[in-house]
Amino acid sequence: MYPTTTTIFRHGGRLGILAAVVIAALTGAASAHDTDQFSLPVGQEFADLGDFLNQQVVDGLQKAVDDLNRRMRSVLERDLRSIDPGSRPPMGQTYDPEGVLERCHSKLGVARAVYDAYGPALTRIEGLEHDLFSSQMQARYPGKITAYNPKAKFKSIYNKAYFILDPRNVTTAIHSSSIKVYGVYLGTDKIGHFSDMGYHYYKAYMSALARGADEQQAMAQAVKLGTDGIISEWALLGVLTAGSYSNADLISNYVGCLFYRNLTEPTLIKGTLCPPILERDGEYWKLADATLAPHFFKRFISEHWNEALNPSLYEPLMRDTVRKLIRERNSELLAWYKDLYGDEDPTIFFDRLAHTLSTYYGEPYGHSGQFEHLIHLGNTIHHDQQ
């Protein structure tokens, strides 16, 4: 079904799209967690959650390190008196028939421990949503918005994007809130993509390397998980459940892969070679000093994650409605993003920015292209209404 769905979407076939969506809904396809950075709480201020999320990321890393070290310690400090004398290793060697040390020292073993520490995307997103609207968070950031969900307030561009009988009115009932992280507005769903799909990208990357691919080829294979197949943006993680191919989702997947690579190797992030997140401490692991420094997580955040600046490719049936709803927010959007474009013509600025964000500092991450069909601030808002 998938290749047909992709072809039909790209050519705007109405019946094929609707049939695919119905099938996805009836078969229990993953619920969409899309977000909307076009609809914003005018007159209110977001709390910057950079340090909050930084601590969550570091706590997860420490949990993974503790788990790895616990497993290795159970081998390294094993009481050999409990082992059959005939099975004892020669002097100076460790009794490890299950290969625990090898797995815990391996790149994939470390990545798996970190993935397990964060949990699957759905659990992480829902947990984050719960925390952000809690009384504790309100007390931590008094007078500021910790998260904003325009769909819940019937103010989202998605509220009227589908015709009344479209099954995606059900599958998109759960939308992610917008948050602010180190000055960037993004959806909570991106945090789930980062740690979950980032891990699956990393496994594909490592598998490609093992088959003889070079780094560039291996990253291209990883990106295919998000751009091709049933769990791609063309299918269950995008078009079938939300009607959109999310470029911002793809960048959070991609940067998540860089995060898993960076666990154990120097990695180029934003054009800067970053030292490994973890270090060996004898047989064990520990967090590197740079990981424990303030704002460590900031190295992974960029404007690519903002769906208003790095827009999705909406299916043809939605585009007119989405464009109309964004234009209704014209003056609000101009005011909200004024600090970005400054004295420059915003239509020129945002058009250039959309093209700039189509790669990750020159690296391809699966952006849809098709700029003639993208709906972004550069080709939708009218600066003469400032």
ABEGO torsion letter per residue (X at the ends): XAAAAAAAAAAGBAAAAAAAAAAAAAAGBBBBABBBAABBBBGBBBBBAAAAAAAAAAAAAAAAAAAAAAAAAAAAABBAAABBAAABBBBGBBBBAAGAAAAAABAAAAAAAAAAAAEBAAAAAAAAAAAAABAAAAAABBGBBABBBAAAAGABAAAAABBAABAAAAAAABBBBBBBBGGBBBBAAAAAAAAAAAAAAAAAAAAAAAAGBBAAAAAAAAAAAAABEAABAABAABAAAAGBBBAAAAAAAAAAAAAAAAAABBBBBGGBBBBBABBBBEABBBBBAAAABBGAAAAABBAAABAAABBBBBBAAAAAAAAAAAAAAAAAAAAAAAAAAEABBAAAAAAAAAAAAABBGGBBAGBAEGAAABBBAAAABBAAAX
